[in-house]
Amino acid sequence: MFTIGEAFSNVINTILETNKYFLGLLSMFSQSVAGALTGAGGALAGAGTSTLAVVPQAVNLTATISTGAAISVLFAKSMAELLVLMDVIEYIPGIPLLVWGNDIPKTTEHTYEALRGEGQTFLTPGGITGFAPSFLVRRGDGENEDRSWLNAKYRTHCTKAKRKQYEKDHGHEAVCDEYPYASTWQGGRDNYDFTNRVSIKFVPRYEQVLGPNPNNQANILKNFYERGRISAHNLFLGFFMVRANTDFAQSYGYGRLGNSFPVY
């Protein structure tokens, strides 16, 4: 007979076993949750056997519940990312969502690739491309990462030589797009170097920078932060999720209450 934790683990693994990208990750989380549930049950049973055991068991129980809660939060976040990524659901109540569409096709394509482990991360030249996170937290105002690191010679994807070649081949100016964004804690140089979850790729400059055309990443992201009330430097009100698909005609946003809104 299965325990609750084992049954939960088996259901999750069965549902996801056809998804080659996330089976390993979510299997690990489901097993961790099962272990946490089992540990919590054991602590409760032990606490009831002896008065002398109450204090140490209570300490153990607190630690177990804290660990289990942390694991459960991580698991829930991963599940949320997976469900959006697989297009099983479009919006998760309470989590603002930025949806990138075909109004900036090359930038949206890069985000789509990055989310699916098909982008250009630090270890991509060695054959190991990381999955970029779709769950992001906004940095504080004025704390955006310095983007000059993107052109460093050892960053194989966005060197000056490759920029010149790209512009020659495509006939327009290029910008090195970074996902996750420099305005989030998940983006930036350190995350690129040490987590292998930041993807960088050349895209058209006109899709990126503020200008007369409102259809650009800088304008869309700015409007999403404002209209979605994504607070800077706030763990509780600064988080949001990202989805990308060039099949969508244009980009748009969802607020915490499920209200959709334009982003330009």
C-alpha positions, 0 to 999 in steps of 0.5 A: 500500500502506498503512503500519501507521499509515495502516491503523490510522487507516483502521480506526478512522475506518471503525468510528467514522464513524457516531458523530457525537459522537466522529468528529472527536476520535478521527480526530484522535487516530488520525492523531496516532498514525499520525504518531508511528509514522511518525516513530519509524520514520524516526528508527530508520532514520536512526540506523542510517545513520551513527555520527555520526548516532546521538546526535542521532537518539537524542535525536530518537527519544526525543522522538518516542517520548515524544510518541507515548506521550503521544498513545497514552495520550490516544487509549487513554483516549478510546477507553475513554471512547467504548466505555463511553459507546456501551455497547459494553462495560460495564467496562474491566479496571484502571479502576474504574467508577461506574455511576449508575442509576434510584435517583436518576433526575434526577441520573443523567439529568443525568450521562447528558446531560453525557457526551453533550454534551447538558448545560448547559455555559458556552457552551450559551446560545451554542449550543456544549455541551461533552462532559463527560469520563467519565474522572476523577481524584479530588482530595485530601481537603479539596480539594473546590471551593467550590460557591458559584460555582454561584449567581453571576448570570452562571452562567445555568443555576443562578441564584437566580431560576431556583432559585425558579422550579424549586422552584415548578414542581416542588414540592420543594427544588432543588440545582445538580448539577455534573458532573464532581464538585467532588471531582475535578480535572475539576470546579469553577469553572475547568473550567466557565469555561475548558474548557466541559466542566462541566455544571450543572443543577437536580435534587431536593435529596433526590437529592443530600445526605446524609440518612436515605435512602442513595440520594443522590449524596453517599452513593453517591460517598463509598461508591464512593471507599471501596469502589473504593479511589479514592485521593485526590490520587493520579494512579495510584490516583485515577482512575476512569470514570463511566457513567449510564443510567436503564435500570439499576435502581440504581447500583453500582461496579466495582473495578480487578479487575472485582469489582462492589460495592454503593454504599449 
